[in-house]
Amino acid sequence: MDRIDNQIQRSLISHWEEFDTYITRLNASASVEPKDGYSVFKYAGTEDGSAIFDLQPVLVNVPERATDTSSDLFVVVKGRLSIDRAHFEAEGKIRTLNFATQVGYFRLKGGVLKHVFGAHYDFSESEVGHPVFHAQMRSFVQFSEVIKERYGLEEVVVDDGINGILKTVRLPSAQMDVFSFFLQLVADHLLSKDSSGDDRVRFLELLDKSKFIQGVGSVVSRLQVPPANFCYRAVHWYSPSS
């Protein structure tokens, strides 16, 4: 790891710590583990001008709905970010060149830890039949081990409610890198139409801070020209090449 890689890592960790701060401000019962950013973002080497960082499994505990009084939803997130080294050195800004995100949602109720949603989010610039950004549902029941270890739930029953789901459906999506996903978690589970003015302001602040990372769409030429750059329909997201 050289000076540039180190600076990129520190930037990722800084924004990770900001997310942690905002999530607890929005709901005191919500939590994120682990707290140590250096144990979360692990340097994985360089490749084709990218600094690659693995997001080690992160456990987020949130209410299922913002109005709920208990936090019974557990979300495990794992992923990878490839950051443009030359762009960072020249501009001082984080730009992704690739990413992958895996998420598993679990609901704890009546002594049963049920896997209720799982998906991975990918980037495929030119693979035929693959939207450039897409999601595929799948079981990540193995992520239950992270929850069991953290909360001492070794004897809890794990129910895989996602087992058997069709995994070959690629849903066109936004760029759901790990930071985009963290923002979605906040929006889905910590905000509602009844959220206070202060909470709405905090969310707007988090939205603004989340702009620190630039998406890889900026280097995909077919997304930069009309009508793709103002239409946003999925038809523009498939590669014409094979």
Secondary structure, DSSP 8 states (H G I E B T S, - for coil): --HHHHHHHHHHHHHHHHHHHHHHHH-TT-EEE---HHHHEEEEEEETTEEEEEEEEEEEEE-SSTT-SS--EEEEEEEEEEEEHHHHHHHS-EEEEEEEEEEEEEEEETTEEEEEEEEEEEE-SS-TT-BSEEEEE---GGGHHHHHHHHT-TT-EEEETTTT------EE-S---HHHHHHHHHHHHS--TT--HHHHHHHHHHHHHGGGEE-GGGG-GGGSSTTHHHH--GGGGB-S--
